[in-house]
Amino acid sequence: MNEIQRIPVWSRALRIAHWVMAVAVVVLIATGWRMESEPLPASTLLDDHFLAAAFLIPAILLRIYLLFFGTDTDHISDCEPDGNRLRSAAAVLKYYFSLGRSPLPNWYAHNPLWGPVYLLLFLFLLMQIISGAFQQSHPYLGMVNLHDIHIIGAYVITGFTVVHVVAVFLHDLGGSGSDISAMINGHRIFVLKKPVTTQQSGDTQSVSLDALKRSLKNKKKHSNDGG
């Protein structure tokens, strides 16, 4: 018989950083593209853009701090690929390409496909902050136009945002981990099987929670296996 467990996965600090970054990025995208389309953008548009950036900066700094000094799923080790995560990432890609007909693998915290992408996103966000802050006073960094860098970064982050939102909704539809509500209340739902086995069930896979937790490289930081 399947056992359902609701396990705390995301810390409060990570969730705060996530949602502040999410809202700030959406505002920055909207105001940024409007400023590019208007020859003389209104001062209120500029103010809104800079205000969103002012919220983004401490949020991304908090998230980077958690990557290196946080514990459990806050830590960078939960985003780094390894053999097990690469196999799961391939299964996630197969789920996408099959339009949801292939089983969606389960995972403990960060999606095995998207975890490394998040690290790349943080790098682009830092690049946006630096290029946005200095493009007026120092428009060129050597031969590189900082405004052009800022525009390229905006394209990348806009594309990531659209794909990420679609993917999260697909995961909630095809999986059992309640990904959207988990980023609000911090808890994910796991469908477990006793005895410990890996068994396909509908569009998801039921696995042991211990097996999922072993996907975390930072295992020594877990004091409770949650199972």
C-alpha atoms as a printed R data frame, in Angstrom:
    type eleno elety resid chain resno      x      y       z
1   ATOM     1    CA   MET     A     1  0.000  0.000   0.000
2   ATOM     2    CA   ASN     A     2  1.279  3.450  -0.843
3   ATOM     3    CA   GLU     A     3  2.218  5.716   2.035
4   ATOM     4    CA   ILE     A     4  1.980  9.492   1.662
5   ATOM     5    CA   GLN     A     5  4.325 11.685   3.678
6   ATOM     6    CA   ARG     A     6  4.485 15.460   3.856
7   ATOM     7    CA   ILE     A     7  8.088 16.435   4.540
8   ATOM     8    CA   PRO     A     8  9.603 19.896   5.191
9   ATOM     9    CA   VAL     A     9 12.107 20.475   2.379
10  ATOM    10    CA   TRP     A    10 12.507 24.222   1.741
11  ATOM    11    CA   SER     A    11 13.703 26.561   4.502
12  ATOM    12    CA   ARG     A    12 11.987 29.864   5.210
13  ATOM    13    CA   ALA     A    13 15.064 31.836   4.135
14  ATOM    14    CA   LEU     A    14 15.199 30.040   0.778
15  ATOM    15    CA   ARG     A    15 11.481 30.605   0.154
16  ATOM    16    CA   ILE     A    16 11.764 34.301   0.990
17  ATOM    17    CA   ALA     A    17 14.731 34.672  -1.366
18  ATOM    18    CA   HIS     A    18 12.895 32.739  -4.084
19  ATOM    19    CA   TRP     A    19  9.699 34.789  -4.023
20  ATOM    20    CA   VAL     A    20 11.404 38.170  -3.680
21  ATOM    21    CA   MET     A    21 13.621 37.284  -6.659
22  ATOM    22    CA   ALA     A    22 10.604 36.018  -8.619
23  ATOM    23    CA   VAL     A    23  8.533 39.172  -8.128
24  ATOM    24    CA   ALA     A    24 11.507 41.473  -8.672
25  ATOM    25    CA   VAL     A    25 12.492 39.692 -11.903
26  ATOM    26    CA   VAL     A    26  8.952 39.915 -13.311
27  ATOM    27    CA   VAL     A    27  8.836 43.665 -12.568
28  ATOM    28    CA   LEU     A    28 12.312 44.158 -14.025
29  ATOM    29    CA   ILE     A    29 11.372 42.294 -17.209
30  ATOM    30    CA   ALA     A    30  8.160 44.286 -17.665
31  ATOM    31    CA   THR     A    31  9.698 47.694 -16.954
32  ATOM    32    CA   GLY     A    32 12.908 46.913 -18.827
33  ATOM    33    CA   TRP     A    33 11.180 46.009 -22.080
34  ATOM    34    CA   ARG     A    34  8.909 49.035 -21.795
35  ATOM    35    CA   MET     A    35 11.918 51.305 -21.370
36  ATOM    36    CA   GLU     A    36 13.554 49.781 -24.454
37  ATOM    37    CA   SER     A    37 10.407 50.376 -26.521
38  ATOM    38    CA   GLU     A    38  9.984 54.006 -25.433
39  ATOM    39    CA   PRO     A    39 12.574 56.560 -26.649
40  ATOM    40    CA   LEU     A    40 12.040 58.690 -23.538
41  ATOM    41    CA   PRO     A    41 10.812 56.408 -20.729
42  ATOM    42    CA   ALA     A    42  8.801 58.044 -17.964
43  ATOM    43    CA   SER     A    43 10.602 58.725 -14.710
44  ATOM    44    CA   THR     A    44  8.108 56.533 -12.843
45  ATOM    45    CA   LEU     A    45  9.078 53.622 -15.119
46  ATOM    46    CA   LEU     A    46 12.719 54.123 -14.261
47  ATOM    47    CA   ASP     A    47 11.855 54.388 -10.564
48  ATOM    48    CA   ASP     A    48  9.918 51.108 -10.685
49  ATOM    49    CA   HIS     A    49 12.826 49.401 -12.467
50  ATOM    50    CA   PHE     A    50 15.362 50.602  -9.925
51  ATOM    51    CA   LEU     A    51 13.046 49.755  -7.017
52  ATOM    52    CA   ALA     A    52 12.686 46.181  -8.270
53  ATOM    53    CA   ALA     A    53 16.477 45.989  -8.608
54  ATOM    54    CA   ALA     A    54 16.798 47.219  -5.029
55  ATOM    55    CA   PHE     A    55 14.714 44.230  -3.883
56  ATOM    56    CA   LEU     A    56 16.521 41.791  -6.176
57  ATOM    57    CA   ILE     A    57 20.000 42.584  -4.870
58  ATOM    58    CA   PRO     A    58 19.526 41.501  -1.217
59  ATOM    59    CA   ALA     A    59 17.424 38.501  -2.314
60  ATOM    60    CA   ILE     A    60 20.122 37.162  -4.671
61  ATOM    61    CA   LEU     A    61 22.812 37.851  -2.074
62  ATOM    62    CA   LEU     A    62 20.790 35.874   0.488
63  ATOM    63    CA   ARG     A    63 20.374 32.989  -1.960
64  ATOM    64    CA   ILE     A    64 24.103 32.963  -2.749
65  ATOM    65    CA   TYR     A    65 24.898 33.026   0.965
66  ATOM    66    CA   LEU     A    66 22.639 29.986   1.450
67  ATOM    67    CA   LEU     A    67 24.336 28.202  -1.455
68  ATOM    68    CA   PHE     A    68 27.687 28.299   0.321
69  ATOM    69    CA   PHE     A    69 26.826 28.549   4.014
70  ATOM    70    CA   GLY     A    70 23.337 27.054   4.216
71  ATOM    71    CA   THR     A    71 22.498 23.490   5.172
72  ATOM    72    CA   ASP     A    72 20.458 20.659   3.667
73  ATOM    73    CA   THR     A    73 18.566 21.708   0.522
74  ATOM    74    CA   ASP     A    74 19.742 25.338   0.764
75  ATOM    75    CA   HIS     A    75 23.291 24.232  -0.071
76  ATOM    76    CA   ILE     A    76 24.850 24.220  -3.534
77  ATOM    77    CA   SER     A    77 25.391 20.458  -3.274
78  ATOM    78    CA   ASP     A    78 21.658 19.962  -3.830
79  ATOM    79    CA   CYS     A    79 21.967 21.614  -7.266
80  ATOM    80    CA   GLU     A    80 25.154 19.915  -8.441
81  ATOM    81    CA   PRO     A    81 24.739 17.038 -10.907
82  ATOM    82    CA   ASP     A    82 25.914 13.506 -10.099
83  ATOM    83    CA   GLY     A    83 25.258 10.100 -11.673
84  ATOM    84    CA   ASN     A    84 21.876  9.590 -10.043
85  ATOM    85    CA   ARG     A    85 20.690 13.118 -10.814
86  ATOM    86    CA   LEU     A    86 21.863 12.901 -14.419
87  ATOM    87    CA   ARG     A    87 19.742  9.773 -14.918
88  ATOM    88    CA   SER     A    88 16.768 11.531 -13.335
89  ATOM    89    CA   ALA     A    89 17.408 14.630 -15.445
90  ATOM    90    CA   ALA     A    90 17.292 12.467 -18.575
91  ATOM    91    CA   ALA     A    91 13.946 11.065 -17.388
92  ATOM    92    CA   VAL     A    92 12.619 14.605 -16.880
93  ATOM    93    CA   LEU     A    93 13.658 15.506 -20.436
94  ATOM    94    CA   LYS     A    94 11.947 12.361 -21.703
95  ATOM    95    CA   TYR     A    95  8.802 13.444 -19.845
96  ATOM    96    CA   TYR     A    96  8.923 16.838 -21.582
97  ATOM    97    CA   PHE     A    97  9.559 15.431 -25.056
98  ATOM    98    CA   SER     A    98  6.831 12.806 -24.664
99  ATOM    99    CA   LEU     A    99  4.389 15.590 -23.702
100 ATOM   100    CA   GLY     A   100  3.731 13.997 -20.334
101 ATOM   101    CA   ARG     A   101  3.270 10.408 -21.520
102 ATOM   102    CA   SER     A   102  6.511  9.120 -19.956
103 ATOM   103    CA   PRO     A   103  6.631  8.740 -16.168
104 ATOM   104    CA   LEU     A   104  7.930 11.762 -14.290
105 ATOM   105    CA   PRO     A   105 10.686 10.702 -11.877
106 ATOM   106    CA   ASN     A   106 10.523 11.715  -8.262
107 ATOM   107    CA   TRP     A   107 13.185 13.766  -6.484
108 ATOM   108    CA   TYR     A   108 13.740 15.049  -2.987
109 ATOM   109    CA   ALA     A   109 14.344 18.798  -3.336
110 ATOM   110    CA   HIS     A   110 15.708 20.561  -6.428
111 ATOM   111    CA   ASN     A   111 14.583 19.175  -9.758
112 ATOM   112    CA   PRO     A   112 17.568 17.156 -11.094
113 ATOM   113    CA   LEU     A   113 17.333 18.871 -14.486
114 ATOM   114    CA   TRP     A   114 16.721 22.407 -13.267
115 ATOM   115    CA   GLY     A   115 19.090 22.469 -10.281
116 ATOM   116    CA   PRO     A   116 22.228 23.267 -12.325
117 ATOM   117    CA   VAL     A   117 20.195 25.715 -14.440
118 ATOM   118    CA   TYR     A   118 19.359 27.681 -11.288
119 ATOM   119    CA   LEU     A   119 23.073 28.152 -10.630
120 ATOM   120    CA   LEU     A   120 23.489 29.530 -14.134
121 ATOM   121    CA   LEU     A   121 20.479 31.807 -13.579
122 ATOM   122    CA   PHE     A   122 22.067 33.271 -10.439
123 ATOM   123    CA   LEU     A   123 25.171 34.057 -12.499
124 ATOM   124    CA   PHE     A   124 23.076 35.880 -15.110
125 ATOM   125    CA   LEU     A   125 21.227 37.812 -12.395
126 ATOM   126    CA   LEU     A   126 24.536 38.989 -10.953
127 ATOM   127    CA   MET     A   127 25.622 39.986 -14.442
128 ATOM   128    CA   GLN     A   128 22.397 41.985 -14.840
129 ATOM   129    CA   ILE     A   129 22.904 43.762 -11.530
130 ATOM   130    CA   ILE     A   130 26.492 44.732 -12.363
131 ATOM   131    CA   SER     A   131 25.797 45.782 -15.955
132 ATOM   132    CA   GLY     A   132 22.678 47.717 -14.920
133 ATOM   133    CA   ALA     A   133 24.484 49.545 -12.142
134 ATOM   134    CA   PHE     A   134 27.452 50.668 -14.246
135 ATOM   135    CA   GLN     A   135 26.139 51.034 -17.802
136 ATOM   136    CA   GLN     A   136 25.433 54.753 -17.348
137 ATOM   137    CA   SER     A   137 28.674 55.807 -15.648
138 ATOM   138    CA   HIS     A   138 30.909 53.252 -17.420
139 ATOM   139    CA   PRO     A   139 29.151 52.199 -20.645
140 ATOM   140    CA   TYR     A   140 32.092 50.081 -21.810
141 ATOM   141    CA   LEU     A   141 34.102 47.381 -20.082
142 ATOM   142    CA   GLY     A   142 37.079 47.202 -22.397
143 ATOM   143    CA   MET     A   143 35.508 46.607 -25.811
144 ATOM   144    CA   VAL     A   144 32.274 45.263 -24.326
145 ATOM   145    CA   ASN     A   145 29.174 47.451 -24.300
146 ATOM   146    CA   LEU     A   146 27.492 46.953 -20.908
147 ATOM   147    CA   HIS     A   147 24.095 47.937 -22.319
148 ATOM   148    CA   ASP     A   148 24.356 45.140 -24.884
149 ATOM   149    CA   ILE     A   149 25.296 42.712 -22.108
150 ATOM   150    CA   HIS     A   150 22.275 43.896 -20.137
151 ATOM   151    CA   ILE     A   151 19.955 43.275 -23.114
152 ATOM   152    CA   ILE     A   152 21.385 39.793 -23.748
153 ATOM   153    CA   GLY     A   153 20.931 38.939 -20.084
154 ATOM   154    CA   ALA     A   154 17.342 40.192 -20.234
155 ATOM   155    CA   TYR     A   155 16.597 37.827 -23.145
156 ATOM   156    CA   VAL     A   156 18.100 34.873 -21.275
157 ATOM   157    CA   ILE     A   157 16.269 35.611 -18.010
158 ATOM   158    CA   THR     A   158 12.962 36.254 -19.789
159 ATOM   159    CA   GLY     A   159 13.256 32.939 -21.621
160 ATOM   160    CA   PHE     A   160 14.131 31.120 -18.408
161 ATOM   161    CA   THR     A   161 11.179 32.683 -16.584
162 ATOM   162    CA   VAL     A   162  8.644 31.610 -19.220
163 ATOM   163    CA   VAL     A   163  9.978 28.052 -19.500
164 ATOM   164    CA   HIS     A   164 10.321 27.718 -15.724
165 ATOM   165    CA   VAL     A   165  6.692 28.704 -15.062
166 ATOM   166    CA   VAL     A   166  5.423 26.262 -17.710
167 ATOM   167    CA   ALA     A   167  7.642 23.461 -16.359
168 ATOM   168    CA   VAL     A   168  6.514 23.972 -12.756
169 ATOM   169    CA   PHE     A   169  2.864 23.723 -13.752
170 ATOM   170    CA   LEU     A   170  3.642 20.553 -15.755
171 ATOM   171    CA   HIS     A   171  5.377 19.037 -12.737
172 ATOM   172    CA   ASP     A   172  2.415 19.790 -10.513
173 ATOM   173    CA   LEU     A   173  0.053 18.234 -13.073
174 ATOM   174    CA   GLY     A   174  2.124 15.128 -13.779
175 ATOM   175    CA   GLY     A   175  3.845 14.557 -10.464
176 ATOM   176    CA   SER     A   176  2.931 14.120  -6.829
177 ATOM   177    CA   GLY     A   177  5.365 16.476  -5.123
178 ATOM   178    CA   SER     A   178  3.091 19.555  -4.972
179 ATOM   179    CA   ASP     A   179  5.929 21.750  -6.227
180 ATOM   180    CA   ILE     A   180  4.012 25.031  -6.271
181 ATOM   181    CA   SER     A   181  2.564 24.829  -2.763
182 ATOM   182    CA   ALA     A   182  5.902 23.453  -1.495
183 ATOM   183    CA   MET     A   183  7.606 26.720  -2.379
184 ATOM   184    CA   ILE     A   184  4.919 28.501  -0.356
185 ATOM   185    CA   ASN     A   185  4.703 26.360   2.790
186 ATOM   186    CA   GLY     A   186  8.049 24.538   2.541
187 ATOM   187    CA   HIS     A   187  6.637 20.986   2.471
188 ATOM   188    CA   ARG     A   188  6.746 18.472  -0.393
189 ATOM   189    CA   ILE     A   189  4.548 15.387  -0.631
190 ATOM   190    CA   PHE     A   190  6.169 11.996  -1.203
191 ATOM   191    CA   VAL     A   191  4.410  8.824  -2.291
192 ATOM   192    CA   LEU     A   192  6.344  5.963  -0.710
193 ATOM   193    CA   LYS     A   193  6.137  2.200  -1.140
194 ATOM   194    CA   LYS     A   194  6.663 -0.431   1.538
195 ATOM   195    CA   PRO     A   195  8.801 -2.487   1.342
196 ATOM   196    CA   VAL     A   196 11.367 -0.139  -0.192
197 ATOM   197    CA   THR     A   197 11.097 -0.504  -3.954
198 ATOM   198    CA   THR     A   198 11.016  1.640  -7.042
199 ATOM   199    CA   GLN     A   199  7.732  1.109  -8.832
200 ATOM   200    CA   GLN     A   200  6.052  2.984 -11.642
201 ATOM   201    CA   SER     A   201  2.597  4.159 -10.702
202 ATOM   202    CA   GLY     A   202  0.637  6.022 -13.316
203 ATOM   203    CA   ASP     A   203  2.637  9.064 -14.380
204 ATOM   204    CA   THR     A   204  4.910  9.115 -11.349
205 ATOM   205    CA   GLN     A   205  7.423  6.814  -9.674
206 ATOM   206    CA   SER     A   206  7.055  5.762  -6.033
207 ATOM   207    CA   VAL     A   207 10.420  5.457  -4.324
208 ATOM   208    CA   SER     A   208 11.790  5.360  -0.801
209 ATOM   209    CA   LEU     A   209 12.447  8.685   0.847
210 ATOM   210    CA   ASP     A   210 15.887  7.447   1.883
211 ATOM   211    CA   ALA     A   211 16.746  6.817  -1.768
212 ATOM   212    CA   LEU     A   212 15.675 10.333  -2.664
213 ATOM   213    CA   LYS     A   213 17.692 11.838   0.148
214 ATOM   214    CA   ARG     A   214 20.769  9.955  -0.990
215 ATOM   215    CA   SER     A   215 20.651 12.127  -4.105
216 ATOM   216    CA   LEU     A   216 21.869 14.975  -1.890
217 ATOM   217    CA   LYS     A   217 25.655 15.152  -1.932
218 ATOM   218    CA   ASN     A   218 25.597 16.934   1.399
219 ATOM   219    CA   LYS     A   219 24.263 13.857   3.210
220 ATOM   220    CA   LYS     A   220 26.213 14.446   6.390
221 ATOM   221    CA   LYS     A   221 24.161 17.582   7.017
222 ATOM   222    CA   HIS     A   222 20.920 15.615   7.334
223 ATOM   223    CA   SER     A   223 20.205 14.661  10.883
224 ATOM   224    CA   ASN     A   224 16.782 13.167  10.161
225 ATOM   225    CA   ASP     A   225 15.946 10.893   7.207
226 ATOM   226    CA   GLY     A   226 12.248 11.928   7.326
227 ATOM   227    CA   GLY     A   227 11.124  8.362   6.637
